[in-house]
Amino acid sequence: MTGQLPITAELLAACLAAGSGPGEAAGAVGGSVGGPLGEGLVRASAELRLGGDPAAVWARLGGLPGAAELARCMERAATTGVPAVEPVGRLAAECRARRARAATGRARRAAVLVTGPLGLCFLPAFLLAGVVPVVIGLARSLL
């Protein structure tokens, strides 16, 4: 589900910037994103349309793994009227940066882990093709 969070936050920020309210934006984005986060957004939108308490509705969405901060931003927008475009956009950027850092870390770890098998393969070949003929040549010259 955390893989859906950056694109979901970007879409929510775009809908909010276009003038939608938090409930309408959640319904539109949830219907297009799908998955557990999308279903939670559609459910939150439906509950808000039916008159549910915004704090309780967004708190339920925040119970989904990785959605707590998104739910806090949307709750703040729904209860206080503070525009959520900037915080939701910032959340999307932070999620993307976190995923990029994790990918870079995995790539660095893979680069370190690959040196062991390469050393095990190339060291014997180097010894057989480079060092052994020299040693044999030196041994023949000494005899």
N, C-alpha and C positions, 0 to 999 in steps of 0.2 A: 504494500500500500504506500510506502514512503516513496516509491518510484512515481506514483501518480501525483504526489503533492506539489512539485514545482509547476507542472503544466496546469493543474487545477487552480493553484494560486494565481498564476498568470491570467487564466481565463476569468477568474473572479475579479481580478483587478481591472481587466478590460471592461467587463460588464458594469462594474461599479463606476468606472470612469465615464462610461456612456450614459450614466444617469439612473441605472437600475438600483433598487433598494437591495439590502442584503438578502431578503427572502426570495425576491425575483431572480437575483443573480445566482443564488444557490440552486434554484430549480432549473434554470437554463444550463448551468455548468454541470450539475449533477446528472442531468439527462444525457448530456453529450459525452461525459467522461466514463461513466459506468464504474463497475467494480465496487468494492465496499465503501470507498470514499464518495463515489458518485451516488450510491444508494443512500448514504447518510445525508448528503446534501439535498437530495430529492425529498427525503422524509422530513428534514428540517424545514424545507420550503413549505411542504404541505401542512406541517404543524403550525407554522407561523401564519399561513393563510387562514387556518381554522381558529386563530386567536390564542395560540399557545404562548406561554411566557417566554420571551426571547432568551432570558438567562438560562432557563431549564432546557430549552431546545438546543441552544448552542453548547451547553454543558454535555448533553448526550452525544453530540457530534464530537466533542473533545475527548470522549471516552474511547474513540477509535485510535488505534496505534498511529502515532505521528501527527495527529490532527489537533492536538491540544492548542498550539499557538494560533493556528488558523481559526479555530473556534473562538478563542479569546478576542481576536481581531474583529470577527464578525459580530460577536456579542456586544463588544464595545460600540460598534457602529449602529447596531440595532437599538441598544438601550439609551445611548447618549446622543446619537445623531452625529457623532464625529465621523468624518469621511474615512473609509477604510481602504481607499485606493493605495495610499502610500505604504501603510503597514503591511498590507497583503502583498504588494509588489516587492517590498523589502524581504518579506518571508520567502517569496519565490526565488529571489536572488540568493539569499542565504542557503536555501536548499540546494540550488544548483552549484554554488561554491563548495558546499560540504561534499556533494557527490563528486565534484572534480578533484577535491583533495583526496578523497578515498580512492578514486581511480588512479591518481598519481602515486599514492602509497602502494597500491597493489602492483603497479607497473614496476616501481623500484624494487619491491620485494621479489618479483619474478625475475628481474635482472640479476639479483644477487643469487637466487636459488638456481638459476640456470648455469652458473659458473662451475658448480660441482660436477654435474654430468659432463660438461664440456671438458673439464680438466681430466676426468677419468677416461674420456675417449681420446683426447689429443696427446696427453702425456705419454702413454705407451707407444703411440704411433711416432711421436717425435724421438723417443728413445730408440726405437727399432730402425727408423729411417735416417736419423741424424747422428746419434751417439754411437751405436753399435758398430757401424762401418768404420768410424774413426778409431775406435778401440781395437778392432780387428786389424786395421792397417798398422797401427802402432805396435801391436803385438807381433805381427809378421816382420816388421823392421827390426825388432829387438832380437828375434830368434835367428 
